[in-house]
């Protein structure tokens, strides 16, 4: 999914849905870091992508809180 489409999708979700997606992304990041540490991760760029997605989710949550 492209970045703009992903952000638009996030903006349509409620804060509760965003929080659950944030928790899932953080779990995925933990698993990716664990796989990387044990040399089982093939696509290391996925870590960077997940970190940016977490930041995007947090930004949308902040926008909704300030609105």
PDB file of N, CA, C and O in Angstrom, chain B, residues numbered from 101:
ATOM      1  N   UNK B 101       0.855  -1.175   0.000  1.00  0.00           N
ATOM      2  CA  UNK B 101       0.000   0.000   0.000  1.00  0.00           C
ATOM      3  C   UNK B 101       0.902   1.239   0.000  1.00  0.00           C
ATOM      4  O   UNK B 101       1.899   1.297   0.720  1.00  0.00           O
ATOM      5  N   UNK B 102       0.544   2.199  -0.796  1.00  0.00           N
ATOM      6  CA  UNK B 102       1.324   3.425  -0.876  1.00  0.00           C
ATOM      7  C   UNK B 102       1.156   4.239   0.401  1.00  0.00           C
ATOM      8  O   UNK B 102       0.209   4.045   1.163  1.00  0.00           O
ATOM      9  N   UNK B 103       2.081   5.139   0.611  1.00  0.00           N
ATOM     10  CA  UNK B 103       2.099   5.921   1.843  1.00  0.00           C
ATOM     11  C   UNK B 103       0.861   6.790   1.990  1.00  0.00           C
ATOM     12  O   UNK B 103       0.243   6.814   3.054  1.00  0.00           O
ATOM     13  N   UNK B 104       0.491   7.507   0.930  1.00  0.00           N
ATOM     14  CA  UNK B 104      -0.670   8.399   1.015  1.00  0.00           C
ATOM     15  C   UNK B 104      -1.954   7.616   1.266  1.00  0.00           C
ATOM     16  O   UNK B 104      -2.813   8.041   2.039  1.00  0.00           O
ATOM     17  N   UNK B 105      -2.074   6.473   0.607  1.00  0.00           N
ATOM     18  CA  UNK B 105      -3.252   5.638   0.818  1.00  0.00           C
ATOM     19  C   UNK B 105      -3.295   5.123   2.252  1.00  0.00           C
ATOM     20  O   UNK B 105      -4.361   5.066   2.865  1.00  0.00           O
ATOM     21  N   UNK B 106      -2.132   4.747   2.784  1.00  0.00           N
ATOM     22  CA  UNK B 106      -2.052   4.231   4.148  1.00  0.00           C
ATOM     23  C   UNK B 106      -2.455   5.304   5.155  1.00  0.00           C
ATOM     24  O   UNK B 106      -3.185   5.025   6.106  1.00  0.00           O
ATOM     25  N   UNK B 107      -1.980   6.529   4.946  1.00  0.00           N
ATOM     26  CA  UNK B 107      -2.312   7.628   5.862  1.00  0.00           C
ATOM     27  C   UNK B 107      -3.793   7.960   5.768  1.00  0.00           C
ATOM     28  O   UNK B 107      -4.431   8.208   6.791  1.00  0.00           O
ATOM     29  N   UNK B 108      -4.351   7.970   4.570  1.00  0.00           N
ATOM     30  CA  UNK B 108      -5.780   8.229   4.420  1.00  0.00           C
ATOM     31  C   UNK B 108      -6.594   7.151   5.121  1.00  0.00           C
ATOM     32  O   UNK B 108      -7.612   7.444   5.748  1.00  0.00           O
ATOM     33  N   UNK B 109      -6.146   5.906   5.014  1.00  0.00           N
ATOM     34  CA  UNK B 109      -6.819   4.798   5.698  1.00  0.00           C
ATOM     35  C   UNK B 109      -6.761   4.986   7.208  1.00  0.00           C
ATOM     36  O   UNK B 109      -7.739   4.727   7.909  1.00  0.00           O
ATOM     37  N   UNK B 110      -5.607   5.440   7.708  1.00  0.00           N
ATOM     38  CA  UNK B 110      -5.469   5.675   9.146  1.00  0.00           C
ATOM     39  C   UNK B 110      -6.388   6.786   9.621  1.00  0.00           C
ATOM     40  O   UNK B 110      -6.958   6.695  10.709  1.00  0.00           O
ATOM     41  N   UNK B 111      -6.538   7.825   8.827  1.00  0.00           N
ATOM     42  CA  UNK B 111      -7.354   8.967   9.234  1.00  0.00           C
ATOM     43  C   UNK B 111      -8.836   8.621   9.327  1.00  0.00           C
ATOM     44  O   UNK B 111      -9.588   9.294  10.032  1.00  0.00           O
ATOM     45  N   UNK B 112      -9.259   7.575   8.618  1.00  0.00           N
ATOM     46  CA  UNK B 112     -10.671   7.184   8.677  1.00  0.00           C
ATOM     47  C   UNK B 112     -10.986   6.316   9.890  1.00  0.00           C
ATOM     48  O   UNK B 112     -12.155   6.121  10.223  1.00  0.00           O
ATOM     49  N   UNK B 113      -9.956   5.793  10.553  1.00  0.00           N
ATOM     50  CA  UNK B 113     -10.164   4.897  11.685  1.00  0.00           C
ATOM     51  C   UNK B 113     -10.363   5.686  12.978  1.00  0.00           C
ATOM     52  O   UNK B 113      -9.964   6.845  13.091  1.00  0.00           O
ATOM     53  N   UNK B 114     -10.990   5.024  13.945  1.00  0.00           N
ATOM     54  CA  UNK B 114     -11.200   5.641  15.250  1.00  0.00           C
ATOM     55  C   UNK B 114      -9.928   5.518  16.082  1.00  0.00           C
ATOM     56  O   UNK B 114      -9.000   4.798  15.713  1.00  0.00           O
ATOM     57  N   UNK B 115      -9.897   6.224  17.202  1.00  0.00           N
ATOM     58  CA  UNK B 115      -8.716   6.213  18.064  1.00  0.00           C
ATOM     59  C   UNK B 115      -8.477   4.817  18.629  1.00  0.00           C
ATOM     60  O   UNK B 115      -7.329   4.394  18.762  1.00  0.00           O
ATOM     61  N   UNK B 116      -9.546   4.095  18.962  1.00  0.00           N
ATOM     62  CA  UNK B 116      -9.393   2.744  19.503  1.00  0.00           C
ATOM     63  C   UNK B 116      -8.770   1.817  18.464  1.00  0.00           C
ATOM     64  O   UNK B 116      -7.889   1.020  18.787  1.00  0.00           O
ATOM     65  N   UNK B 117      -9.230   1.923  17.212  1.00  0.00           N
ATOM     66  CA  UNK B 117      -8.667   1.100  16.142  1.00  0.00           C
ATOM     67  C   UNK B 117      -7.195   1.453  15.911  1.00  0.00           C
ATOM     68  O   UNK B 117      -6.366   0.575  15.670  1.00  0.00           O
ATOM     69  N   UNK B 118      -6.886   2.739  15.987  1.00  0.00           N
ATOM     70  CA  UNK B 118      -5.500   3.170  15.814  1.00  0.00           C
ATOM     71  C   UNK B 118      -4.611   2.623  16.928  1.00  0.00           C
ATOM     72  O   UNK B 118      -3.477   2.212  16.682  1.00  0.00           O
ATOM     73  N   UNK B 119      -5.132   2.622  18.144  1.00  0.00           N
ATOM     74  CA  UNK B 119      -4.347   2.095  19.266  1.00  0.00           C
ATOM     75  C   UNK B 119      -4.080   0.603  19.118  1.00  0.00           C
ATOM     76  O   UNK B 119      -2.983   0.136  19.423  1.00  0.00           O
ATOM     77  N   UNK B 120      -5.079  -0.151  18.651  1.00  0.00           N
ATOM     78  CA  UNK B 120      -4.858  -1.581  18.441  1.00  0.00           C
ATOM     79  C   UNK B 120      -3.864  -1.818  17.308  1.00  0.00           C
ATOM     80  O   UNK B 120      -3.039  -2.728  17.379  1.00  0.00           O
ATOM     81  N   UNK B 121      -3.945  -1.000  16.269  1.00  0.00           N
ATOM     82  CA  UNK B 121      -2.991  -1.132  15.162  1.00  0.00           C
ATOM     83  C   UNK B 121      -1.577  -0.750  15.612  1.00  0.00           C
ATOM     84  O   UNK B 121      -0.594  -1.333  15.155  1.00  0.00           O
ATOM     85  N   UNK B 122      -1.487   0.226  16.505  1.00  0.00           N
ATOM     86  CA  UNK B 122      -0.190   0.640  17.046  1.00  0.00           C
ATOM     87  C   UNK B 122       0.434  -0.493  17.856  1.00  0.00           C
ATOM     88  O   UNK B 122       1.630  -0.759  17.736  1.00  0.00           O
ATOM     89  N   UNK B 123      -0.364  -1.153  18.670  1.00  0.00           N
ATOM     90  CA  UNK B 123       0.138  -2.274  19.471  1.00  0.00           C
ATOM     91  C   UNK B 123       0.618  -3.401  18.554  1.00  0.00           C
ATOM     92  O   UNK B 123       1.662  -4.008  18.794  1.00  0.00           O
ATOM     93  N   UNK B 124      -0.153  -3.670  17.510  1.00  0.00           N
ATOM     94  CA  UNK B 124       0.236  -4.734  16.574  1.00  0.00           C
ATOM     95  C   UNK B 124       1.534  -4.386  15.855  1.00  0.00           C
ATOM     96  O   UNK B 124       2.382  -5.254  15.645  1.00  0.00           O
ATOM     97  N   UNK B 125       1.689  -3.127  15.480  1.00  0.00           N
ATOM     98  CA  UNK B 125       2.915  -2.701  14.792  1.00  0.00           C
ATOM     99  C   UNK B 125       4.119  -2.798  15.723  1.00  0.00           C
ATOM    100  O   UNK B 125       5.206  -3.187  15.298  1.00  0.00           O
ATOM    101  N   UNK B 126       3.927  -2.444  16.991  1.00  0.00           N
ATOM    102  CA  UNK B 126       5.035  -2.543  17.950  1.00  0.00           C
ATOM    103  C   UNK B 126       5.436  -3.991  18.193  1.00  0.00           C
ATOM    104  O   UNK B 126       6.619  -4.290  18.356  1.00  0.00           O
ATOM    105  N   UNK B 127       4.451  -4.898  18.219  1.00  0.00           N
ATOM    106  CA  UNK B 127       4.759  -6.320  18.364  1.00  0.00           C
ATOM    107  C   UNK B 127       5.532  -6.824  17.152  1.00  0.00           C
ATOM    108  O   UNK B 127       6.486  -7.591  17.282  1.00  0.00           O
ATOM    109  N   UNK B 128       5.102  -6.377  15.961  1.00  0.00           N
ATOM    110  CA  UNK B 128       5.792  -6.782  14.740  1.00  0.00           C
ATOM    111  C   UNK B 128       7.235  -6.273  14.742  1.00  0.00           C
ATOM    112  O   UNK B 128       8.151  -6.993  14.345  1.00  0.00           O
ATOM    113  N   UNK B 129       7.432  -5.037  15.187  1.00  0.00           N
ATOM    114  CA  UNK B 129       8.781  -4.483  15.260  1.00  0.00           C
ATOM    115  C   UNK B 129       9.646  -5.278  16.229  1.00  0.00           C
ATOM    116  O   UNK B 129      10.814  -5.546  15.947  1.00  0.00           O
ATOM    117  N   UNK B 130       9.080  -5.653  17.360  1.00  0.00           N
ATOM    118  CA  UNK B 130       9.822  -6.471  18.324  1.00  0.00           C
ATOM    119  C   UNK B 130      10.244  -7.794  17.693  1.00  0.00           C
ATOM    120  O   UNK B 130      11.390  -8.220  17.833  1.00  0.00           O
ATOM    121  N   UNK B 131       9.304  -8.441  16.996  1.00  0.00           N
ATOM    122  CA  UNK B 131       9.605  -9.718  16.357  1.00  0.00           C
ATOM    123  C   UNK B 131      10.676  -9.564  15.274  1.00  0.00           C
ATOM    124  O   UNK B 131      11.559 -10.411  15.142  1.00  0.00           O
ATOM    125  N   UNK B 132      10.590  -8.476  14.502  1.00  0.00           N
ATOM    126  CA  UNK B 132      11.583  -8.248  13.460  1.00  0.00           C
ATOM    127  C   UNK B 132      12.966  -8.025  14.063  1.00  0.00           C
ATOM    128  O   UNK B 132      13.963  -8.534  13.550  1.00  0.00           O
ATOM    129  N   UNK B 133      13.023  -7.259  15.160  1.00  0.00           N
ATOM    130  CA  UNK B 133      14.313  -7.030  15.816  1.00  0.00           C
ATOM    131  C   UNK B 133      14.880  -8.326  16.373  1.00  0.00           C
ATOM    132  O   UNK B 133      16.088  -8.560  16.322  1.00  0.00           O
ATOM    133  N   UNK B 134      14.005  -9.162  16.903  1.00  0.00           N
ATOM    134  CA  UNK B 134      14.436 -10.447  17.453  1.00  0.00           C
ATOM    135  C   UNK B 134      14.986 -11.338  16.336  1.00  0.00           C
ATOM    136  O   UNK B 134      16.027 -11.975  16.500  1.00  0.00           O
ATOM    137  N   UNK B 135      14.286 -11.377  15.206  1.00  0.00           N
ATOM    138  CA  UNK B 135      14.749 -12.165  14.070  1.00  0.00           C
ATOM    139  C   UNK B 135      16.073 -11.633  13.544  1.00  0.00           C
ATOM    140  O   UNK B 135      16.942 -12.411  13.150  1.00  0.00           O
ATOM    141  N   UNK B 136      16.233 -10.316  13.535  1.00  0.00           N
ATOM    142  CA  UNK B 136      17.468  -9.711  13.059  1.00  0.00           C
ATOM    143  C   UNK B 136      18.638 -10.072  13.976  1.00  0.00           C
ATOM    144  O   UNK B 136      19.747 -10.323  13.506  1.00  0.00           O
ATOM    145  N   UNK B 137      18.387 -10.096  15.274  1.00  0.00           N
ATOM    146  CA  UNK B 137      19.440 -10.412  16.229  1.00  0.00           C
ATOM    147  C   UNK B 137      19.882 -11.865  16.116  1.00  0.00           C
ATOM    148  O   UNK B 137      21.038 -12.187  16.387  1.00  0.00           O
ATOM    149  N   UNK B 138      18.971 -12.737  15.718  1.00  0.00           N
ATOM    150  CA  UNK B 138      19.310 -14.154  15.591  1.00  0.00           C
ATOM    151  C   UNK B 138      19.652 -14.536  14.149  1.00  0.00           C
ATOM    152  O   UNK B 138      19.735 -15.719  13.817  1.00  0.00           O
ATOM    153  N   UNK B 139      19.849 -13.529  13.299  1.00  0.00           N
ATOM    154  CA  UNK B 139      20.228 -13.724  11.880  1.00  0.00           C
ATOM    155  C   UNK B 139      19.211 -14.549  11.094  1.00  0.00           C
ATOM    156  O   UNK B 139      19.587 -15.319  10.211  1.00  0.00           O
ATOM    157  N   UNK B 140      17.936 -14.395  11.409  1.00  0.00           N
ATOM    158  CA  UNK B 140      16.887 -15.094  10.673  1.00  0.00           C
ATOM    159  C   UNK B 140      16.115 -14.161   9.744  1.00  0.00           C
ATOM    160  O   UNK B 140      15.280 -14.618   8.963  1.00  0.00           O
ATOM    161  N   UNK B 141      16.386 -12.866   9.823  1.00  0.00           N
ATOM    162  CA  UNK B 141      15.630 -11.882   9.040  1.00  0.00           C
ATOM    163  C   UNK B 141      16.280 -11.707   7.679  1.00  0.00           C
ATOM    164  O   UNK B 141      17.471 -11.413   7.580  1.00  0.00           O
ATOM    165  N   UNK B 142      15.479 -11.891   6.622  1.00  0.00           N
ATOM    166  CA  UNK B 142      16.002 -11.735   5.267  1.00  0.00           C
ATOM    167  C   UNK B 142      15.802 -10.320   4.746  1.00  0.00           C
ATOM    168  O   UNK B 142      16.688  -9.774   4.089  1.00  0.00           O
ATOM    169  N   UNK B 143      14.645  -9.715   5.032  1.00  0.00           N
ATOM    170  CA  UNK B 143      14.336  -8.378   4.526  1.00  0.00           C
ATOM    171  C   UNK B 143      14.511  -7.368   5.655  1.00  0.00           C
ATOM    172  O   UNK B 143      13.566  -7.089   6.393  1.00  0.00           O
ATOM    173  N   UNK B 144      15.705  -6.826   5.790  1.00  0.00           N
ATOM    174  CA  UNK B 144      15.981  -5.908   6.894  1.00  0.00           C
ATOM    175  C   UNK B 144      15.323  -4.549   6.698  1.00  0.00           C
ATOM    176  O   UNK B 144      15.171  -3.803   7.665  1.00  0.00           O
ATOM    177  N   UNK B 145      14.932  -4.210   5.483  1.00  0.00           N
ATOM    178  CA  UNK B 145      14.284  -2.923   5.249  1.00  0.00           C
ATOM    179  C   UNK B 145      12.881  -2.879   5.863  1.00  0.00           C
ATOM    180  O   UNK B 145      12.307  -1.803   6.027  1.00  0.00           O
ATOM    181  N   UNK B 146      12.343  -4.029   6.195  1.00  0.00           N
ATOM    182  CA  UNK B 146      11.013  -4.093   6.819  1.00  0.00           C
ATOM    183  C   UNK B 146      11.029  -3.412   8.187  1.00  0.00           C
ATOM    184  O   UNK B 146      10.015  -2.849   8.597  1.00  0.00           O
ATOM    185  N   UNK B 147      12.156  -3.451   8.902  1.00  0.00           N
ATOM    186  CA  UNK B 147      12.266  -2.798  10.202  1.00  0.00           C
ATOM    187  C   UNK B 147      12.040  -1.297  10.043  1.00  0.00           C
ATOM    188  O   UNK B 147      11.284  -0.692  10.802  1.00  0.00           O
ATOM    189  N   UNK B 148      12.696  -0.709   9.058  1.00  0.00           N
ATOM    190  CA  UNK B 148      12.560   0.727   8.806  1.00  0.00           C
ATOM    191  C   UNK B 148      11.123   1.086   8.436  1.00  0.00           C
ATOM    192  O   UNK B 148      10.589   2.102   8.882  1.00  0.00           O
ATOM    193  N   UNK B 149      10.510   0.244   7.621  1.00  0.00           N
ATOM    194  CA  UNK B 149       9.134   0.485   7.186  1.00  0.00           C
ATOM    195  C   UNK B 149       8.166   0.446   8.368  1.00  0.00           C
ATOM    196  O   UNK B 149       7.283   1.298   8.473  1.00  0.00           O
ATOM    197  N   UNK B 150       8.326  -0.528   9.251  1.00  0.00           N
ATOM    198  CA  UNK B 150       7.445  -0.661  10.412  1.00  0.00           C
ATOM    199  C   UNK B 150       7.641   0.514  11.364  1.00  0.00           C
ATOM    200  O   UNK B 150       6.670   1.030  11.916  1.00  0.00           O
ATOM    201  N   UNK B 151       8.891   0.944  11.562  1.00  0.00           N
ATOM    202  CA  UNK B 151       9.155   2.098  12.431  1.00  0.00           C
ATOM    203  C   UNK B 151       8.454   3.349  11.906  1.00  0.00           C
ATOM    204  O   UNK B 151       7.895   4.127  12.679  1.00  0.00           O
ATOM    205  N   UNK B 152       8.489   3.534  10.601  1.00  0.00           N
ATOM    206  CA  UNK B 152       7.825   4.701  10.009  1.00  0.00           C
ATOM    207  C   UNK B 152       6.312   4.594  10.116  1.00  0.00           C
ATOM    208  O   UNK B 152       5.629   5.597  10.322  1.00  0.00           O
ATOM    209  N   UNK B 153       5.782   3.377   9.977  1.00  0.00           N
ATOM    210  CA  UNK B 153       4.344   3.185  10.131  1.00  0.00           C
ATOM    211  C   UNK B 153       3.907   3.498  11.561  1.00  0.00           C
ATOM    212  O   UNK B 153       2.841   4.077  11.774  1.00  0.00           O
ATOM    213  N   UNK B 154       4.727   3.117  12.540  1.00  0.00           N
ATOM    214  CA  UNK B 154       4.420   3.432  13.939  1.00  0.00           C
ATOM    215  C   UNK B 154       4.368   4.938  14.121  1.00  0.00           C
ATOM    216  O   UNK B 154       3.472   5.451  14.791  1.00  0.00           O
ATOM    217  N   UNK B 155       5.312   5.646  13.537  1.00  0.00           N
ATOM    218  CA  UNK B 155       5.326   7.107  13.641  1.00  0.00           C
ATOM    219  C   UNK B 155       4.105   7.714  12.968  1.00  0.00           C
ATOM    220  O   UNK B 155       3.536   8.683  13.471  1.00  0.00           O
ATOM    221  N   UNK B 156       3.700   7.155  11.840  1.00  0.00           N
ATOM    222  CA  UNK B 156       2.508   7.665  11.153  1.00  0.00           C
ATOM    223  C   UNK B 156       1.257   7.464  12.004  1.00  0.00           C
ATOM    224  O   UNK B 156       0.415   8.356  12.108  1.00  0.00           O
ATOM    225  N   UNK B 157       1.147   6.288  12.607  1.00  0.00           N
ATOM    226  CA  UNK B 157      -0.015   6.000  13.454  1.00  0.00           C
ATOM    227  C   UNK B 157      -0.047   6.963  14.632  1.00  0.00           C
ATOM    228  O   UNK B 157      -1.100   7.511  14.958  1.00  0.00           O
ATOM    229  N   UNK B 158       1.102   7.174  15.273  1.00  0.00           N
ATOM    230  CA  UNK B 158       1.157   8.088  16.409  1.00  0.00           C
ATOM    231  C   UNK B 158       0.826   9.516  15.999  1.00  0.00           C
ATOM    232  O   UNK B 158       0.204  10.250  16.767  1.00  0.00           O
ATOM    233  N   UNK B 159       1.229   9.916  14.809  1.00  0.00           N
ATOM    234  CA  UNK B 159       0.923  11.267  14.330  1.00  0.00           C
ATOM    235  C   UNK B 159      -0.583  11.446  14.130  1.00  0.00           C
ATOM    236  O   UNK B 159      -1.135  12.487  14.486  1.00  0.00           O
ATOM    237  N   UNK B 160      -1.242  10.445  13.569  1.00  0.00           N
ATOM    238  CA  UNK B 160      -2.684  10.533  13.363  1.00  0.00           C
ATOM    239  C   UNK B 160      -3.411  10.568  14.712  1.00  0.00           C
ATOM    240  O   UNK B 160      -4.380  11.308  14.877  1.00  0.00           O
ATOM    241  N   UNK B 161      -2.941   9.767  15.673  1.00  0.00           N
ATOM    242  CA  UNK B 161      -3.549   9.777  17.007  1.00  0.00           C
ATOM    243  C   UNK B 161      -3.415  11.166  17.636  1.00  0.00           C
ATOM    244  O   UNK B 161      -4.359  11.666  18.247  1.00  0.00           O
ATOM    245  N   UNK B 162      -2.243  11.786  17.485  1.00  0.00           N
ATOM    246  CA  UNK B 162      -2.026  13.124  18.027  1.00  0.00           C
ATOM    247  C   UNK B 162      -2.928  14.155  17.340  1.00  0.00           C
ATOM    248  O   UNK B 162      -3.487  15.032  17.997  1.00  0.00           O
ATOM    249  N   UNK B 163      -3.064  14.045  16.023  1.00  0.00           N
ATOM    250  CA  UNK B 163      -3.946  14.952  15.282  1.00  0.00           C
ATOM    251  C   UNK B 163      -5.382  14.851  15.804  1.00  0.00           C
ATOM    252  O   UNK B 163      -6.053  15.862  16.014  1.00  0.00           O
ATOM    253  N   UNK B 164      -5.836  13.617  16.007  1.00  0.00           N
ATOM    254  CA  UNK B 164      -7.215  13.423  16.486  1.00  0.00           C
ATOM    255  C   UNK B 164      -7.378  13.938  17.913  1.00  0.00           C
ATOM    256  O   UNK B 164      -8.439  14.450  18.269  1.00  0.00           O
ATOM    257  N   UNK B 165      -6.346  13.808  18.724  1.00  0.00           N
ATOM    258  CA  UNK B 165      -6.425  14.292  20.105  1.00  0.00           C
ATOM    259  C   UNK B 165      -6.478  15.821  20.151  1.00  0.00           C
ATOM    260  O   UNK B 165      -7.162  16.389  21.003  1.00  0.00           O
ATOM    261  N   UNK B 166      -5.774  16.480  19.256  1.00  0.00           N
ATOM    262  CA  UNK B 166      -5.736  17.938  19.237  1.00  0.00           C
ATOM    263  C   UNK B 166      -6.946  18.550  18.558  1.00  0.00           C
ATOM    264  O   UNK B 166      -7.228  19.734  18.744  1.00  0.00           O
ATOM    265  N   UNK B 167      -7.667  17.757  17.771  1.00  0.00           N
ATOM    266  CA  UNK B 167      -8.831  18.297  17.054  1.00  0.00           C
ATOM    267  C   UNK B 167     -10.029  18.457  17.950  1.00  0.00           C
ATOM    268  O   UNK B 167     -11.085  18.899  17.495  1.00  0.00           O
TER     269      UNK B 167
END
